[in-house]
Amino acid sequence: MIGIQQTSIYEPEIIETAAHLSKKTLISEDVIQNKFGLYEKRIAPETMHASDLAVAAGKEILKGIDSQSIDVVIYFGSPFKDYQVWTASSKVQHELGTSNAYSFEMMNVSSCFPIALKVAKDMLMADDDIHHVLLVGGSKESMIVNYDNPRSRFMFNFADGGAAALITQEATKSEILASSIITDGSFYQDVLIPGGGSVHPVSSKVVEKKMNYIDVPDPLSMKERLDLVSIPNFVKVIKQALAKSGVPLCDLKVLLPLHTKHSLFTQLLSEIGLTEKQAVYLTHHGHMSALDPCYGLHLAEKQGLLKNGDIAVVVSAGTGYTWAATAIRWHG
């Protein structure tokens, strides 16, 4: 069966606690812990970049499988990488020694992991020459946050890490079921790094105005519009992924979401009838672009949260705005 046979994560050694963030942001430690849902996050050293973080996670997978047996390497991590107009996937393919594999990248910011699972499954179903797909991702998005900018407050949980997943035709641990994806393109300009692209090329002005950091041009407008659709769209993709898998919502046992503010996390669980004990909430990792649900799946297995026969859903959302979910049947 086509499924996820193994996951791995890479956690940088540098830890930034809620107390550290409180000093940087002038937001109380209590608010950071209880409202942001963040006790600490990991920060990569200057010498490690998104591709290096992805490689570090991928190496853990290759301890259990011959690198030459990997047919495809897909980078699904942060679009903020080592360089602009550059493929991290090529470096990852080379550094991991997966020379029999071709590589490419998927760029859909934070929503990408559930989509990457769908793409990997579809490729395995469609092409008999593909047996093993390695998904790899890195995030060093702590670097793009301007802590002096109150408009980017909801992004203060941005963190660094690496994650990888082995998708294979011969899986015994899990089966990838169906997916659901929704895009509302009306949010296309609500979250962005304004400087460095073709609209505002690199210049002294871009640096002086700190346009090289991620920003929310009109946070009130975005909140008013996003609050109306965010939870409904999360619920919709979860229910649709399950329905397309032939699984009723009541059979859902574990949710593996991206890291969000705590109130959104608990509201989502309430809407789908789960408790906090049935989900992985990344209080000690923060938000790492598309990596969060992969981290959640890895930690859920490590913590014994998943039992044989359980149905789990990895779910995420990315600015732009896309909501995506993929259902998994766990076999352990």
Secondary structure per residue as TSV (DSSP state, phi and psi in degrees):
chain	resnum	aa	ss	phi	psi
A	1	M	-	360.0	153.5
A	2	I	-	-86.1	122.6
A	3	G	E	-164.2	-177.4
A	4	I	E	-90.0	114.9
A	5	Q	E	-90.3	-29.8
A	6	Q	E	-157.5	146.8
A	7	T	E	-126.2	159.6
A	8	S	E	-149.5	155.7
A	9	I	E	-134.0	155.8
A	10	Y	E	-125.2	122.7
A	11	E	-	-108.5	112.6
A	12	P	-	-56.6	151.9
A	13	E	S	-75.3	-27.0
A	14	I	E	-73.7	127.1
A	15	I	E	-112.7	128.9
A	16	E	E	-110.8	115.7
A	17	T	E	-86.6	169.7
A	18	A	H	-60.3	-33.3
A	19	A	H	-65.1	-41.4
A	20	H	H	-63.1	-44.3
A	21	L	H	-64.6	-35.2
A	22	S	H	-61.1	-41.1
A	23	K	H	-67.5	-36.3
A	24	K	H	-74.6	-33.6
A	25	T	H	-106.8	-13.9
A	26	L	-	64.1	22.2
A	27	I	-	-99.5	137.5
A	28	S	-	-62.7	148.1
A	29	E	H	-58.4	-36.7
A	30	D	H	-62.4	-42.6
A	31	V	H	-65.8	-42.6
A	32	I	H	-61.9	-41.2
A	33	Q	H	-73.9	-45.9
A	34	N	H	-93.5	-28.7
A	35	K	T	-99.4	-44.6
A	36	F	S	-74.9	-20.6
A	37	G	-	69.8	36.8
A	38	L	-	-133.3	119.1
A	39	Y	S	-97.8	-32.4
A	40	E	E	-166.2	163.1
A	41	K	E	-144.2	164.7
A	42	R	E	-100.2	143.4
A	43	I	E	-123.8	129.5
A	44	A	-	-78.7	146.1
A	45	P	-	-67.0	165.4
A	46	E	T	-59.0	-27.8
A	47	T	T	-83.2	-7.3
A	48	M	-	-111.4	133.3
A	49	H	-	-121.3	179.8
A	50	A	H	-54.5	-43.1
A	51	S	H	-65.4	-38.0
A	52	D	H	-65.9	-38.8
A	53	L	H	-65.7	-39.2
A	54	A	H	-65.6	-42.5
A	55	V	H	-61.3	-43.9
A	56	A	H	-59.9	-40.5
A	57	A	H	-70.2	-40.9
A	58	G	H	-62.7	-34.3
A	59	K	H	-61.0	-32.7
A	60	E	H	-65.7	-39.5
A	61	I	H	-62.8	-41.8
A	62	L	T	-75.3	-3.9
A	63	K	T	-68.8	-20.3
A	64	G	S	-114.3	3.3
A	65	I	S	-149.9	144.7
A	66	D	-	-64.2	127.3
A	67	S	G	-58.3	-29.0
A	68	Q	G	-74.0	-10.9
A	69	S	G	-89.2	-6.3
A	70	I	-	-77.0	125.7
A	71	D	-	-95.2	-32.0
A	72	V	E	-141.3	137.3
A	73	V	E	-116.2	123.6
A	74	I	E	-118.9	121.8
A	75	Y	E	-87.2	122.3
A	76	F	-	-118.1	11.0
A	77	G	S	-82.0	-159.5
A	78	S	-	-62.2	141.3
A	79	P	S	-75.0	-10.8
A	80	F	-	-84.8	100.4
A	81	K	-	-119.4	-171.2
A	82	D	S	-55.3	-42.5
A	83	Y	S	-139.6	161.7
A	84	Q	S	-84.1	155.8
A	85	V	S	48.2	59.1
A	86	W	-	-155.0	142.0
A	87	T	-	-100.5	110.7
A	88	A	H	-64.5	-30.0
A	89	S	H	-60.2	-35.3
A	90	S	H	-65.9	-43.6
A	91	K	H	-63.8	-43.7
A	92	V	H	-61.3	-45.3
A	93	Q	H	-57.2	-42.6
A	94	H	H	-70.6	-48.4
A	95	E	H	-65.1	-31.1
A	96	L	T	-83.9	-8.7
A	97	G	T	73.3	22.3
A	98	T	-	-89.3	61.6
A	99	S	T	-71.6	-15.4
A	100	N	T	-83.5	-8.6
A	101	A	-	-96.4	146.6
A	102	Y	E	-94.5	160.0
A	103	S	E	-134.8	153.3
A	104	F	E	-158.2	177.1
A	105	E	E	-123.0	148.2
A	106	M	-	-115.5	127.7
A	107	M	-	-121.4	97.8
A	108	N	-	-141.8	41.8
A	109	V	G	39.1	-133.6
A	110	S	G	-70.3	-15.1
A	111	S	G	-86.5	3.5
A	112	C	H	-75.1	-28.9
A	113	F	H	-64.7	-48.4
A	114	P	H	-59.4	-34.2
A	115	I	H	-70.0	-40.7
A	116	A	H	-61.6	-37.3
A	117	L	H	-62.7	-42.3
A	118	K	H	-62.8	-45.6
A	119	V	H	-62.6	-44.5
A	120	A	H	-62.1	-44.1
A	121	K	H	-62.3	-45.7
A	122	D	H	-61.3	-38.8
A	123	M	H	-65.6	-42.1
A	124	L	H	-65.8	-34.8
A	125	M	H	-73.1	-34.5
A	126	A	H	-87.2	-22.9
A	127	D	-	-127.8	111.3
A	128	D	T	-66.9	-15.8
A	129	D	T	-84.0	-8.0
A	130	I	-	-101.9	123.9
A	131	H	-	-118.1	-33.5
A	132	H	E	-135.1	125.1
A	133	V	E	-116.3	128.7
A	134	L	E	-105.6	117.0
A	135	L	E	-92.7	130.5
A	136	V	E	-135.8	144.2
A	137	G	E	-149.2	149.0
A	138	G	E	-133.4	152.2
A	139	S	E	-140.0	127.4
A	140	K	E	-128.6	42.7
A	141	E	G	-77.2	-3.8
A	142	S	G	-60.2	-24.6
A	143	M	G	-75.4	-17.9
A	144	I	G	-100.2	7.3
A	145	V	-	-96.1	127.3
A	146	N	-	-98.8	102.6
A	147	Y	T	-71.0	-8.4
A	148	D	T	-90.3	-2.9
A	149	N	-	-101.2	106.9
A	150	P	G	-65.3	-20.6
A	151	R	G	-67.3	-25.0
A	152	S	G	-100.1	21.7
A	153	R	G	-54.1	-41.0
A	154	F	G	-71.3	-6.6
A	155	M	G	-102.8	9.5
A	156	F	T	-67.0	-10.8
A	157	N	T	-89.2	2.0
A	158	F	B	-61.2	134.7
A	159	A	-	-142.2	-178.6
A	160	D	E	-118.7	150.5
A	161	G	E	172.7	177.9
A	162	G	E	-133.1	150.1
A	163	A	E	-149.2	153.2
A	164	A	E	-151.0	154.6
A	165	A	E	-145.9	136.6
A	166	L	E	-98.4	118.0
A	167	I	E	-107.7	127.6
A	168	T	E	-141.6	156.5
A	169	Q	T	-72.4	-16.2
A	170	E	T	-112.3	34.4
A	171	A	-	-69.8	142.2
A	172	T	S	-118.5	-19.3
A	173	K	S	-84.1	-34.7
A	174	S	E	-156.3	162.7
A	175	E	E	-123.6	128.7
A	176	I	E	-80.6	123.6
A	177	L	E	-95.5	-129.9
A	178	A	E	-101.3	166.5
A	179	S	E	-127.4	163.1
A	180	S	E	-142.6	138.7
A	181	I	E	-139.1	133.3
A	182	I	E	-127.8	134.0
A	183	T	E	-122.1	130.7
A	184	D	-	-115.7	94.6
A	185	G	G	-70.8	-3.2
A	186	S	G	-67.3	-13.4
A	187	F	G	-94.7	15.3
A	188	Y	T	-60.3	-25.2
A	189	Q	T	-117.2	20.6
A	190	D	S	-87.1	-27.5
A	191	V	S	-135.2	123.8
A	192	L	B	-166.4	165.0
A	193	I	-	-97.3	107.2
A	194	P	-	-67.9	-29.1
A	195	G	S	-100.2	150.7
A	196	G	S	105.5	-13.9
A	197	G	S	-96.8	-165.2
A	198	S	S	-75.5	-21.4
A	199	V	S	-72.9	-46.6
A	200	H	S	-128.7	82.0
A	201	P	-	-59.5	160.9
A	202	V	S	-55.3	130.0
A	203	S	-	-160.0	170.2
A	204	S	H	-62.5	-33.6
A	205	K	H	-63.2	-43.9
A	206	V	H	-58.4	-44.1
A	207	V	H	-69.7	-46.0
A	208	E	H	-60.3	-39.7
A	209	K	T	-89.4	6.2
A	210	K	T	55.3	40.3
A	211	M	T	-80.3	-0.3
A	212	N	T	-90.2	7.9
A	213	Y	S	-108.4	157.0
A	214	I	-	-68.4	143.4
A	215	D	B	-145.4	160.5
A	216	V	-	-122.1	100.2
A	217	P	S	-56.2	-38.3
A	218	D	-	-138.6	81.6
A	219	P	H	-62.6	-34.7
A	220	L	H	-66.2	-45.2
A	221	S	H	-61.6	-44.3
A	222	M	H	-62.4	-44.3
A	223	K	H	-61.5	-44.6
A	224	E	H	-60.3	-40.5
A	225	R	H	-80.4	-38.5
A	226	L	H	-72.1	-37.0
A	227	D	H	-59.1	-28.3
A	228	L	H	-74.2	-27.0
A	229	V	H	-119.4	-16.1
A	230	S	H	-61.8	-61.6
A	231	I	H	-61.5	-46.3
A	232	P	H	-56.0	-38.5
A	233	N	H	-74.0	-36.4
A	234	F	H	-58.1	-49.4
A	235	V	H	-62.8	-41.0
A	236	K	H	-62.8	-46.3
A	237	V	H	-69.0	-33.8
A	238	I	H	-63.8	-49.8
A	239	K	H	-64.8	-40.2
A	240	Q	H	-66.9	-41.2
A	241	A	H	-61.1	-40.5
A	242	L	H	-68.7	-45.1
A	243	A	H	-62.0	-42.0
A	244	K	H	-66.7	-21.7
A	245	S	T	-88.8	-4.2
A	246	G	T	75.1	27.4
A	247	V	-	-120.0	127.4
A	248	P	-	-72.9	153.1
A	249	L	G	-56.6	-33.7
A	250	C	G	-65.6	-16.0
A	251	D	G	-88.9	-5.3
A	252	L	E	-68.7	126.1
A	253	K	E	-108.9	-32.0
A	254	V	E	-140.3	134.4
A	255	L	E	-113.7	134.9
A	256	L	E	-124.6	86.7
A	257	P	E	-98.7	172.9
A	258	L	-	-70.8	164.1
A	259	H	-	-81.6	126.1
A	260	T	-	-132.1	-179.7
A	261	K	-	-60.5	151.9
A	262	H	H	-63.2	-36.5
A	263	S	H	-64.3	-38.0
A	264	L	H	-68.1	-40.7
A	265	F	H	-58.4	-49.2
A	266	T	H	-70.6	-34.6
A	267	Q	H	-65.7	-41.4
A	268	L	H	-62.3	-44.8
A	269	L	H	-60.1	-41.8
A	270	S	H	-62.1	-41.0
A	271	E	H	-64.7	-31.3
A	272	I	H	-105.1	4.4
A	273	G	T	79.5	29.6
A	274	L	-	-113.3	162.9
A	275	T	-	-104.2	168.1
A	276	E	G	-63.2	-24.1
A	277	K	G	-73.6	-9.8
A	278	Q	G	-104.6	20.8
A	279	A	B	-146.4	161.0
A	280	V	-	-108.5	119.7
A	281	Y	-	-114.5	121.6
A	282	L	-	-83.9	62.7
A	283	T	T	-64.9	-23.7
A	284	H	T	-112.9	17.4
A	285	H	T	-133.1	-32.2
A	286	G	-	79.2	-159.9
A	287	H	B	-104.5	124.4
A	288	M	-	-122.4	60.3
A	289	S	G	52.7	-127.9
A	290	A	G	-80.8	-2.4
A	291	L	G	-77.0	-21.5
A	292	D	H	-51.6	-52.3
A	293	P	H	-64.9	-29.7
A	294	C	H	-68.3	-42.3
A	295	Y	H	-57.0	-46.0
A	296	G	H	-59.9	-42.8
A	297	L	H	-64.5	-42.5
A	298	H	H	-62.0	-46.2
A	299	L	H	-69.7	-35.1
A	300	A	H	-62.3	-41.6
A	301	E	H	-66.3	-44.0
A	302	K	H	-62.4	-36.7
A	303	Q	T	-86.4	-1.9
A	304	G	T	74.0	23.1
A	305	L	-	-74.4	-27.6
A	306	L	-	-97.0	128.8
A	307	K	-	-112.2	160.0
A	308	N	T	-56.1	126.1
A	309	G	T	91.7	-8.0
A	310	D	-	-65.1	145.6
A	311	I	E	-101.1	126.8
A	312	A	E	-122.8	155.0
A	313	V	E	-128.3	126.8
A	314	V	E	-91.9	129.8
A	315	V	E	-140.8	143.0
A	316	S	E	-155.6	171.5
A	317	A	E	-144.5	143.8
A	318	G	E	-129.3	143.1
A	319	T	T	-55.8	142.3
A	320	G	T	140.5	-45.9
A	321	Y	T	-134.1	131.1
A	322	T	E	-124.1	134.2
A	323	W	E	-110.6	135.7
A	324	A	E	-144.8	143.0
A	325	A	E	-142.8	144.2
A	326	T	E	-134.0	131.9
A	327	A	E	-90.7	146.5
A	328	I	E	-134.3	137.4
A	329	R	E	-103.1	122.6
A	330	W	E	-90.5	136.7
A	331	H	-	-117.8	-20.1
A	332	G	-	73.8	360.0
